[in-house]
Amino acid sequence: MLISGQDTSTVRTGMKILLCSYRFAPDIGGVETVGAILAEEFAALGHKVRVVTGSAGNNDESDKGYQIIRTPGGRDVVGLFRWSDVVLENQFSIRFVGPGFVVRRPLFVVHQTFPSQDPNPIRRSLKLQVCRLGTNLSTSEALRRSLPMRSIRLRNPIRLDLFRSAACRSKQRDFIFVGRLIPDKRVDCLVRALALLAQRKVVRTATIVGDGPEREKLQQLASGLPVNFVVGLQTGKPFAELLAGHRYLVLPSDRNETLGLVVLEGIAAGCTAIGSNHGGVPEAVGPCGALFPAGNVDALAELLINPPVIPGFDRLAAEHLAPFHPRKVAQEYLQLFERALSRR
Protein backbone atom coordinates (compact mmCIF):
# COMPACT_ATOMS: atom_id res chain seq x y z
CA MET A 1 0.00 0.00 0.00
CA LEU A 2 1.32 3.46 -0.92
CA ILE A 3 0.12 6.60 0.77
CA SER A 4 -0.36 9.52 -1.62
CA GLY A 5 -2.66 12.42 -2.26
CA GLN A 6 -3.93 12.47 1.33
CA ASP A 7 -5.97 15.42 2.61
CA THR A 8 -3.87 16.80 5.47
CA SER A 9 -6.41 19.44 6.50
CA THR A 10 -8.07 17.00 8.90
CA VAL A 11 -4.90 16.30 10.92
CA ARG A 12 -5.16 17.60 14.48
CA THR A 13 -2.46 19.90 15.81
CA GLY A 14 -0.43 19.42 18.96
CA MET A 15 0.08 15.66 18.70
CA LYS A 16 2.64 14.36 21.19
CA ILE A 17 4.97 12.29 19.04
CA LEU A 18 7.66 10.07 20.53
CA LEU A 19 10.29 9.32 17.89
CA CYS A 20 12.52 6.40 18.87
CA SER A 21 15.75 6.18 16.89
CA TYR A 22 18.49 3.88 18.10
CA ARG A 23 20.97 6.21 16.36
CA PHE A 24 20.64 9.97 16.01
CA ALA A 25 22.76 13.08 15.50
CA PRO A 26 25.59 13.77 16.10
CA ASP A 27 26.05 10.29 14.57
CA ILE A 28 26.08 10.36 10.76
CA GLY A 29 24.11 8.03 8.52
CA GLY A 30 20.81 7.44 6.77
CA VAL A 31 18.77 6.50 9.85
CA GLU A 32 20.13 9.51 11.72
CA THR A 33 19.35 11.92 8.89
CA VAL A 34 15.83 10.62 8.35
CA GLY A 35 15.07 10.82 12.08
CA ALA A 36 16.28 14.41 12.31
CA ILE A 37 14.29 15.53 9.26
CA LEU A 38 11.07 13.95 10.53
CA ALA A 39 11.49 15.47 14.00
CA GLU A 40 12.09 18.91 12.47
CA GLU A 41 9.08 18.67 10.19
CA PHE A 42 6.70 17.37 12.85
CA ALA A 43 7.73 20.24 15.14
CA ALA A 44 7.43 22.81 12.35
CA LEU A 45 3.88 21.59 11.68
CA GLY A 46 2.84 22.33 15.26
CA HIS A 47 3.37 19.03 17.04
CA LYS A 48 5.22 18.24 20.26
CA VAL A 49 8.17 15.98 19.54
CA ARG A 50 10.52 14.09 21.81
CA VAL A 51 13.34 11.99 20.38
CA VAL A 52 14.72 9.09 22.39
CA THR A 53 17.99 7.58 21.21
CA GLY A 54 20.94 5.44 22.18
CA SER A 55 23.39 7.88 20.58
CA ALA A 56 25.56 9.79 23.03
CA GLY A 57 25.50 13.58 23.17
CA ASN A 58 23.73 16.33 25.06
CA ASN A 59 20.19 15.96 26.39
CA ASP A 60 18.85 19.23 25.10
CA GLU A 61 16.11 21.09 23.34
CA SER A 62 17.03 21.08 19.68
CA ASP A 63 17.15 24.46 17.98
CA LYS A 64 14.61 22.90 15.59
CA GLY A 65 11.96 22.75 18.30
CA TYR A 66 12.09 19.19 19.64
CA GLN A 67 13.59 17.59 22.72
CA ILE A 68 16.30 14.90 22.64
CA ILE A 69 16.56 12.28 25.42
CA ARG A 70 19.74 10.21 25.14
CA THR A 71 20.51 6.74 26.57
CA PRO A 72 17.48 6.72 28.90
CA GLY A 73 16.77 4.07 31.48
CA GLY A 74 13.85 1.68 31.23
CA ARG A 75 11.61 3.74 33.54
CA ASP A 76 12.39 6.86 31.55
CA VAL A 77 11.26 5.19 28.32
CA VAL A 78 8.04 3.99 29.97
CA GLY A 79 7.40 7.57 31.09
CA LEU A 80 7.96 8.82 27.56
CA PHE A 81 5.48 6.26 26.21
CA ARG A 82 2.92 7.50 28.75
CA TRP A 83 3.55 11.10 27.67
CA SER A 84 3.03 10.32 23.98
CA ASP A 85 -0.02 10.13 21.76
CA VAL A 86 1.81 8.06 19.13
CA VAL A 87 5.16 6.27 18.96
CA LEU A 88 7.30 6.14 15.82
CA GLU A 89 10.14 3.61 15.79
CA ASN A 90 12.67 4.79 13.19
CA GLN A 91 14.26 1.37 12.60
CA PHE A 92 13.12 -1.25 15.08
CA SER A 93 14.93 -1.54 18.42
CA ILE A 94 13.75 -3.96 21.11
CA ARG A 95 15.17 -1.57 23.71
CA PHE A 96 12.71 1.16 22.75
CA VAL A 97 9.68 -0.94 21.85
CA GLY A 98 9.49 -2.93 25.10
CA PRO A 99 7.43 -0.33 27.00
CA GLY A 100 4.74 -0.80 24.36
CA PHE A 101 3.76 -4.02 26.16
CA VAL A 102 2.98 -1.96 29.27
CA VAL A 103 1.74 1.33 27.82
CA ARG A 104 -0.37 0.86 24.72
CA ARG A 105 -0.04 3.63 22.17
CA PRO A 106 -0.45 3.62 18.38
CA LEU A 107 2.92 2.22 17.30
CA PHE A 108 4.52 2.72 13.89
CA VAL A 109 7.66 0.80 12.91
CA VAL A 110 9.78 2.15 10.06
CA HIS A 111 11.82 -0.62 8.43
CA GLN A 112 15.10 0.70 7.02
CA THR A 113 16.91 -2.63 6.53
CA PHE A 114 16.11 -6.08 5.15
CA PRO A 115 15.21 -8.65 7.86
CA SER A 116 18.01 -10.89 6.58
CA GLN A 117 20.59 -8.29 7.61
CA ASP A 118 20.32 -9.40 11.24
CA PRO A 119 22.67 -12.42 11.47
CA ASN A 120 21.05 -13.73 14.66
CA PRO A 121 18.03 -15.86 13.61
CA ILE A 122 16.47 -15.88 17.09
CA ARG A 123 16.70 -12.12 17.46
CA ARG A 124 15.50 -11.65 13.88
CA SER A 125 12.43 -13.81 14.51
CA LEU A 126 11.67 -12.00 17.79
CA LYS A 127 11.88 -8.60 16.11
CA LEU A 128 9.51 -9.61 13.34
CA GLN A 129 7.00 -10.98 15.83
CA VAL A 130 7.10 -7.84 17.98
CA CYS A 131 6.71 -5.66 14.87
CA ARG A 132 3.25 -7.15 14.40
CA LEU A 133 2.12 -5.11 17.42
CA GLY A 134 2.19 -1.97 15.32
CA THR A 135 1.77 -0.57 11.83
CA ASN A 136 4.76 -1.46 9.68
CA LEU A 137 6.18 1.04 7.20
CA SER A 138 8.62 0.18 4.40
CA THR A 139 10.90 2.78 2.86
CA SER A 140 11.13 1.03 -0.51
CA GLU A 141 9.11 -1.41 -2.56
CA ALA A 142 12.00 -3.91 -2.43
CA LEU A 143 11.92 -3.74 1.36
CA ARG A 144 8.14 -4.06 1.48
CA ARG A 145 8.34 -7.28 -0.57
CA SER A 146 10.96 -8.71 1.80
CA LEU A 147 8.81 -8.42 4.94
CA PRO A 148 6.68 -11.35 6.11
CA MET A 149 3.85 -9.04 7.18
CA ARG A 150 1.73 -6.34 5.56
CA SER A 151 3.42 -2.97 5.45
CA ILE A 152 2.76 0.46 4.00
CA ARG A 153 5.23 1.93 1.52
CA LEU A 154 6.24 5.34 2.84
CA ARG A 155 9.25 7.20 1.47
CA ASN A 156 12.18 8.57 3.43
CA PRO A 157 12.62 12.35 3.28
CA ILE A 158 15.75 14.01 1.93
CA ARG A 159 16.93 17.61 2.26
CA LEU A 160 16.05 18.56 -1.31
CA ASP A 161 16.60 22.28 -0.86
CA LEU A 162 20.13 21.74 0.47
CA PHE A 163 21.25 19.63 -2.48
CA ARG A 164 19.38 21.60 -5.13
CA SER A 165 20.97 24.84 -3.95
CA ALA A 166 24.41 23.29 -4.46
CA ALA A 167 23.72 22.03 -8.00
CA CYS A 168 26.00 23.65 -10.54
CA ARG A 169 26.79 23.37 -14.23
CA SER A 170 30.56 23.36 -13.66
CA LYS A 171 31.49 19.74 -12.98
CA GLN A 172 35.16 19.20 -12.14
CA ARG A 173 35.22 15.41 -11.83
CA ASP A 174 33.43 12.44 -13.36
CA PHE A 175 32.25 9.86 -10.79
CA ILE A 176 31.62 9.84 -7.06
CA PHE A 177 30.77 7.09 -4.58
CA VAL A 178 29.59 7.91 -1.06
CA GLY A 179 29.09 5.35 1.69
CA ARG A 180 30.69 2.95 4.10
CA LEU A 181 33.63 1.08 2.64
CA ILE A 182 32.36 -2.43 3.32
CA PRO A 183 32.07 -5.51 1.08
CA ASP A 184 28.32 -5.07 0.51
CA LYS A 185 28.88 -1.74 -1.26
CA ARG A 186 31.15 -3.34 -3.90
CA VAL A 187 33.32 -0.27 -4.29
CA ASP A 188 35.96 -2.69 -5.57
CA CYS A 189 33.70 -3.18 -8.61
CA LEU A 190 33.94 0.55 -9.36
CA VAL A 191 37.74 0.60 -8.93
CA ARG A 192 38.20 -2.51 -11.10
CA ALA A 193 36.00 -0.93 -13.78
CA LEU A 194 38.16 2.19 -13.71
CA ALA A 195 41.23 -0.04 -14.07
CA LEU A 196 39.69 -1.58 -17.22
CA LEU A 197 39.22 1.92 -18.58
CA ALA A 198 42.86 2.73 -17.92
CA GLN A 199 43.89 -0.39 -19.86
CA ARG A 200 41.89 0.97 -22.81
CA LYS A 201 43.56 4.39 -22.45
CA VAL A 202 40.25 5.95 -21.36
CA VAL A 203 40.71 8.46 -18.53
CA ARG A 204 37.89 9.00 -16.05
CA THR A 205 38.27 10.62 -12.63
CA ALA A 206 36.56 9.38 -9.49
CA THR A 207 36.12 10.32 -5.85
CA ILE A 208 35.43 7.74 -3.12
CA VAL A 209 33.95 9.25 0.03
CA GLY A 210 33.71 7.23 3.22
CA ASP A 211 35.61 4.93 5.52
CA GLY A 212 35.48 1.35 6.67
CA PRO A 213 37.35 -1.96 6.76
CA GLU A 214 37.80 -2.02 2.98
CA ARG A 215 39.58 1.35 2.73
CA GLU A 216 43.21 0.17 2.68
CA LYS A 217 42.41 -2.62 0.23
CA LEU A 218 40.61 -0.17 -2.05
CA GLN A 219 43.42 2.37 -1.87
CA GLN A 220 45.89 -0.32 -2.93
CA LEU A 221 43.57 -1.43 -5.74
CA ALA A 222 43.25 2.18 -6.93
CA SER A 223 47.00 2.82 -6.93
CA GLY A 224 47.96 4.62 -10.13
CA LEU A 225 44.36 5.44 -11.06
CA PRO A 226 42.87 8.98 -11.01
CA VAL A 227 40.90 8.21 -7.83
CA ASN A 228 40.72 10.53 -4.81
CA PHE A 229 39.75 9.21 -1.38
CA VAL A 230 37.90 11.46 1.07
CA VAL A 231 38.02 9.68 4.41
CA GLY A 232 34.95 9.93 6.60
CA LEU A 233 31.32 10.77 5.84
CA GLN A 234 30.40 14.33 4.96
CA THR A 235 27.35 16.37 5.94
CA GLY A 236 25.59 19.64 5.23
CA LYS A 237 26.57 22.20 2.63
CA PRO A 238 30.17 20.92 2.13
CA PHE A 239 28.80 17.47 1.29
CA ALA A 240 26.19 18.89 -1.08
CA GLU A 241 28.86 20.92 -2.87
CA LEU A 242 31.13 17.88 -3.08
CA LEU A 243 28.37 15.90 -4.79
CA ALA A 244 27.52 18.77 -7.10
CA GLY A 245 31.09 18.90 -8.38
CA HIS A 246 30.69 15.48 -10.04
CA ARG A 247 28.85 14.45 -13.18
CA TYR A 248 27.73 10.99 -12.03
CA LEU A 249 27.04 9.24 -8.73
CA VAL A 250 27.75 5.50 -8.67
CA LEU A 251 26.22 2.99 -6.24
CA PRO A 252 27.44 -0.56 -7.08
CA SER A 253 26.01 -2.40 -4.03
CA ASP A 254 25.14 -6.09 -4.40
CA ARG A 255 23.71 -6.75 -0.92
CA ASN A 256 21.55 -5.07 1.73
CA GLU A 257 20.74 -1.86 -0.17
CA THR A 258 17.11 -1.13 0.63
CA LEU A 259 17.04 2.11 -1.38
CA GLY A 260 20.17 4.29 -1.46
CA LEU A 261 19.30 7.76 -0.15
CA VAL A 262 22.63 9.04 -1.42
CA VAL A 263 21.45 8.34 -4.97
CA LEU A 264 18.51 10.69 -4.44
CA GLU A 265 20.80 13.29 -2.87
CA GLY A 266 23.14 13.01 -5.84
CA ILE A 267 20.29 13.46 -8.32
CA ALA A 268 19.12 16.53 -6.40
CA ALA A 269 22.67 17.92 -6.65
CA GLY A 270 22.63 17.41 -10.42
CA CYS A 271 24.41 14.07 -10.71
CA THR A 272 23.18 11.47 -13.17
CA ALA A 273 22.93 8.14 -11.31
CA ILE A 274 24.62 4.85 -12.18
CA GLY A 275 23.47 2.01 -9.95
CA SER A 276 23.34 -1.74 -9.66
CA ASN A 277 20.09 -3.60 -10.24
CA HIS A 278 20.10 -4.82 -6.63
CA GLY A 279 17.44 -4.24 -3.96
CA GLY A 280 15.94 -0.77 -3.90
CA VAL A 281 18.67 0.88 -6.00
CA PRO A 282 16.55 0.85 -9.21
CA GLU A 283 13.80 2.71 -7.31
CA ALA A 284 16.26 5.41 -6.29
CA VAL A 285 17.76 5.77 -9.77
CA GLY A 286 14.37 5.89 -11.53
CA PRO A 287 14.47 7.79 -14.83
CA CYS A 288 17.57 9.74 -13.79
CA GLY A 289 20.31 7.30 -14.73
CA ALA A 290 21.20 3.77 -15.77
CA LEU A 291 21.53 0.34 -14.17
CA PHE A 292 24.02 -2.52 -14.54
CA PRO A 293 23.96 -6.10 -13.22
CA ALA A 294 25.27 -6.09 -9.64
CA GLY A 295 28.86 -7.26 -9.46
CA ASN A 296 29.43 -7.14 -13.22
CA VAL A 297 32.67 -5.15 -13.64
CA ASP A 298 32.59 -5.27 -17.45
CA ALA A 299 29.04 -3.89 -17.60
CA LEU A 300 29.92 -1.08 -15.20
CA ALA A 301 33.06 -0.29 -17.22
CA GLU A 302 30.92 0.14 -20.34
CA LEU A 303 28.73 2.64 -18.51
CA LEU A 304 31.79 4.55 -17.33
CA ILE A 305 33.08 4.73 -20.89
CA ASN A 306 29.68 5.71 -22.30
CA PRO A 307 27.78 7.29 -19.39
CA PRO A 308 24.02 7.76 -19.73
CA VAL A 309 22.77 11.00 -21.24
CA ILE A 310 19.28 11.80 -19.94
CA PRO A 311 17.30 14.26 -22.10
CA GLY A 312 15.25 16.58 -19.89
CA PHE A 313 17.20 15.54 -16.79
CA ASP A 314 16.18 18.57 -14.70
CA ARG A 315 12.47 18.00 -15.31
CA LEU A 316 12.70 14.26 -14.71
CA ALA A 317 14.72 14.78 -11.55
CA ALA A 318 12.19 17.26 -10.16
CA GLU A 319 9.32 14.83 -10.79
CA HIS A 320 11.25 11.86 -9.41
CA LEU A 321 12.30 13.64 -6.22
CA ALA A 322 9.03 15.46 -5.43
CA PRO A 323 7.60 12.58 -3.33
CA PHE A 324 10.70 12.70 -1.08
CA HIS A 325 10.22 16.33 -0.05
CA PRO A 326 10.42 16.53 3.78
CA ARG A 327 7.12 18.37 4.22
CA LYS A 328 5.23 15.97 1.95
CA VAL A 329 6.64 12.90 3.72
CA ALA A 330 5.93 14.34 7.17
CA GLN A 331 2.33 15.07 6.21
CA GLU A 332 1.89 11.49 5.03
CA TYR A 333 3.13 10.24 8.41
CA LEU A 334 0.80 12.60 10.24
CA GLN A 335 -2.16 11.37 8.20
CA LEU A 336 -1.40 7.83 9.38
CA PHE A 337 -1.10 9.02 12.98
CA GLU A 338 -4.42 10.86 12.73
CA ARG A 339 -6.14 7.79 11.34
CA ALA A 340 -4.85 5.65 14.22
CA LEU A 341 -5.84 8.19 16.89
CA SER A 342 -9.32 8.60 15.38
CA ARG A 343 -9.93 4.87 15.86
CA ARG A 344 -9.12 4.93 19.59
C-alpha positions in Angstrom: 0.0 0.0 0.0 1.3 3.5 -0.9 0.1 6.6 0.8 -0.4 9.5 -1.6 -2.7 12.4 -2.3 -3.9 12.5 1.3 -6.0 15.4 2.6 -3.9 16.8 5.5 -6.4 19.4 6.5 -8.1 17.0 8.9 -4.9 16.3 10.9 -5.2 17.6 14.5 -2.5 19.9 15.8 -0.4 19.4 19.0 0.1 15.7 18.7 2.6 14.4 21.2 5.0 12.3 19.0 7.7 10.1 20.5 10.3 9.3 17.9 12.5 6.4 18.9 15.7 6.2 16.9 18.5 3.9 18.1 21.0 6.2 16.4 20.6 10.0 16.0 22.8 13.1 15.5 25.6 13.8 16.1 26.1 10.3 14.6 26.1 10.4 10.8 24.1 8.0 8.5 20.8 7.4 6.8 18.8 6.5 9.8 20.1 9.5 11.7 19.4 11.9 8.9 15.8 10.6 8.4 15.1 10.8 12.1 16.3 14.4 12.3 14.3 15.5 9.3 11.1 13.9 10.5 11.5 15.5 14.0 12.1 18.9 12.5 9.1 18.7 10.2 6.7 17.4 12.9 7.7 20.2 15.1 7.4 22.8 12.3 3.9 21.6 11.7 2.8 22.3 15.3 3.4 19.0 17.0 5.2 18.2 20.3 8.2 16.0 19.5 10.5 14.1 21.8 13.3 12.0 20.4 14.7 9.1 22.4 18.0 7.6 21.2 20.9 5.4 22.2 23.4 7.9 20.6 25.6 9.8 23.0 25.5 13.6 23.2 23.7 16.3 25.1 20.2 16.0 26.4 18.9 19.2 25.1 16.1 21.1 23.3 17.0 21.1 19.7 17.1 24.5 18.0 14.6 22.9 15.6 12.0 22.7 18.3 12.1 19.2 19.6 13.6 17.6 22.7 16.3 14.9 22.6 16.6 12.3 25.4 19.7 10.2 25.1 20.5 6.7 26.6 17.5 6.7 28.9 16.8 4.1 31.5 13.9 1.7 31.2 11.6 3.7 33.5 12.4 6.9 31.5 11.3 5.2 28.3 8.0 4.0 30.0 7.4 7.6 31.1 8.0 8.8 27.6 5.5 6.3 26.2 2.9 7.5 28.7 3.5 11.1 27.7 3.0 10.3 24.0 0.0 10.1 21.8 1.8 8.1 19.1 5.2 6.3 19.0 7.3 6.1 15.8 10.1 3.6 15.8 12.7 4.8 13.2 14.3 1.4 12.6 13.1 -1.2 15.1 14.9 -1.5 18.4 13.7 -4.0 21.1 15.2 -1.6 23.7 12.7 1.2 22.8 9.7 -0.9 21.9 9.5 -2.9 25.1 7.4 -0.3 27.0 4.7 -0.8 24.4 3.8 -4.0 26.2 3.0 -2.0 29.3 1.7 1.3 27.8 -0.4 0.9 24.7 0.0 3.6 22.2 -0.4 3.6 18.4 2.9 2.2 17.3 4.5 2.7 13.9 7.7 0.8 12.9 9.8 2.2 10.1 11.8 -0.6 8.4 15.1 0.7 7.0 16.9 -2.6 6.5 16.1 -6.1 5.2 15.2 -8.6 7.9 18.0 -10.9 6.6 20.6 -8.3 7.6 20.3 -9.4 11.2 22.7 -12.4 11.5 21.0 -13.7 14.7 18.0 -15.9 13.6 16.5 -15.9 17.1 16.7 -12.1 17.5 15.5 -11.7 13.9 12.4 -13.8 14.5 11.7 -12.0 17.8 11.9 -8.6 16.1 9.5 -9.6 13.3 7.0 -11.0 15.8 7.1 -7.8 18.0 6.7 -5.7 14.9 3.3 -7.1 14.4 2.1 -5.1 17.4 2.2 -2.0 15.3 1.8 -0.6 11.8 4.8 -1.5 9.7 6.2 1.0 7.2 8.6 0.2 4.4 10.9 2.8 2.9 11.1 1.0 -0.5 9.1 -1.4 -2.6 12.0 -3.9 -2.4 11.9 -3.7 1.4 8.1 -4.1 1.5 8.3 -7.3 -0.6 11.0 -8.7 1.8 8.8 -8.4 4.9 6.7 -11.3 6.1 3.8 -9.0 7.2 1.7 -6.3 5.6 3.4 -3.0 5.4 2.8 0.5 4.0 5.2 1.9 1.5 6.2 5.3 2.8 9.2 7.2 1.5 12.2 8.6 3.4 12.6 12.3 3.3 15.8 14.0 1.9 16.9 17.6 2.3 16.0 18.6 -1.3 16.6 22.3 -0.9 20.1 21.7 0.5 21.2 19.6 -2.5 19.4 21.6 -5.1 21.0 24.8 -3.9 24.4 23.3 -4.5 23.7 22.0 -8.0 26.0 23.7 -10.5 26.8 23.4 -14.2 30.6 23.4 -13.7 31.5 19.7 -13.0 35.2 19.2 -12.1 35.2 15.4 -11.8 33.4 12.4 -13.4 32.3 9.9 -10.8 31.6 9.8 -7.1 30.8 7.1 -4.6 29.6 7.9 -1.1 29.1 5.4 1.7 30.7 2.9 4.1 33.6 1.1 2.6 32.4 -2.4 3.3 32.1 -5.5 1.1 28.3 -5.1 0.5 28.9 -1.7 -1.3 31.1 -3.3 -3.9 33.3 -0.3 -4.3 36.0 -2.7 -5.6 33.7 -3.2 -8.6 33.9 0.5 -9.4 37.7 0.6 -8.9 38.2 -2.5 -11.1 36.0 -0.9 -13.8 38.2 2.2 -13.7 41.2 0.0 -14.1 39.7 -1.6 -17.2 39.2 1.9 -18.6 42.9 2.7 -17.9 43.9 -0.4 -19.9 41.9 1.0 -22.8 43.6 4.4 -22.5 40.3 6.0 -21.4 40.7 8.5 -18.5 37.9 9.0 -16.0 38.3 10.6 -12.6 36.6 9.4 -9.5 36.1 10.3 -5.8 35.4 7.7 -3.1 33.9 9.3 0.0 33.7 7.2 3.2 35.6 4.9 5.5 35.5 1.3 6.7 37.3 -2.0 6.8 37.8 -2.0 3.0 39.6 1.3 2.7 43.2 0.2 2.7 42.4 -2.6 0.2 40.6 -0.2 -2.1 43.4 2.4 -1.9 45.9 -0.3 -2.9 43.6 -1.4 -5.7 43.2 2.2 -6.9 47.0 2.8 -6.9 48.0 4.6 -10.1 44.4 5.4 -11.1 42.9 9.0 -11.0 40.9 8.2 -7.8 40.7 10.5 -4.8 39.7 9.2 -1.4 37.9 11.5 1.1 38.0 9.7 4.4 35.0 9.9 6.6 31.3 10.8 5.8 30.4 14.3 5.0 27.3 16.4 5.9 25.6 19.6 5.2 26.6 22.2 2.6 30.2 20.9 2.1 28.8 17.5 1.3 26.2 18.9 -1.1 28.9 20.9 -2.9 31.1 17.9 -3.1 28.4 15.9 -4.8 27.5 18.8 -7.1 31.1 18.9 -8.4 30.7 15.5 -10.0 28.9 14.4 -13.2 27.7 11.0 -12.0 27.0 9.2 -8.7 27.8 5.5 -8.7 26.2 3.0 -6.2 27.4 -0.6 -7.1 26.0 -2.4 -4.0 25.1 -6.1 -4.4 23.7 -6.8 -0.9 21.5 -5.1 1.7 20.7 -1.9 -0.2 17.1 -1.1 0.6 17.0 2.1 -1.4 20.2 4.3 -1.5 19.3 7.8 -0.2 22.6 9.0 -1.4 21.4 8.3 -5.0 18.5 10.7 -4.4 20.8 13.3 -2.9 23.1 13.0 -5.8 20.3 13.5 -8.3 19.1 16.5 -6.4 22.7 17.9 -6.7 22.6 17.4 -10.4 24.4 14.1 -10.7 23.2 11.5 -13.2 22.9 8.1 -11.3 24.6 4.8 -12.2 23.5 2.0 -9.9 23.3 -1.7 -9.7 20.1 -3.6 -10.2 20.1 -4.8 -6.6 17.4 -4.2 -4.0 15.9 -0.8 -3.9 18.7 0.9 -6.0 16.5 0.9 -9.2 13.8 2.7 -7.3 16.3 5.4 -6.3 17.8 5.8 -9.8 14.4 5.9 -11.5 14.5 7.8 -14.8 17.6 9.7 -13.8 20.3 7.3 -14.7 21.2 3.8 -15.8 21.5 0.3 -14.2 24.0 -2.5 -14.5 24.0 -6.1 -13.2 25.3 -6.1 -9.6 28.9 -7.3 -9.5 29.4 -7.1 -13.2 32.7 -5.2 -13.6 32.6 -5.3 -17.5 29.0 -3.9 -17.6 29.9 -1.1 -15.2 33.1 -0.3 -17.2 30.9 0.1 -20.3 28.7 2.6 -18.5 31.8 4.5 -17.3 33.1 4.7 -20.9 29.7 5.7 -22.3 27.8 7.3 -19.4 24.0 7.8 -19.7 22.8 11.0 -21.2 19.3 11.8 -19.9 17.3 14.3 -22.1 15.3 16.6 -19.9 17.2 15.5 -16.8 16.2 18.6 -14.7 12.5 18.0 -15.3 12.7 14.3 -14.7 14.7 14.8 -11.5 12.2 17.3 -10.2 9.3 14.8 -10.8 11.3 11.9 -9.4 12.3 13.6 -6.2 9.0 15.5 -5.4 7.6 12.6 -3.3 10.7 12.7 -1.1 10.2 16.3 0.0 10.4 16.5 3.8 7.1 18.4 4.2 5.2 16.0 2.0 6.6 12.9 3.7 5.9 14.3 7.2 2.3 15.1 6.2 1.9 11.5 5.0 3.1 10.2 8.4 0.8 12.6 10.2 -2.2 11.4 8.2 -1.4 7.8 9.4 -1.1 9.0 13.0 -4.4 10.9 12.7 -6.1 7.8 11.3 -4.9 5.7 14.2 -5.8 8.2 16.9 -9.3 8.6 15.4 -9.9 4.9 15.9 -9.1 4.9 19.6 
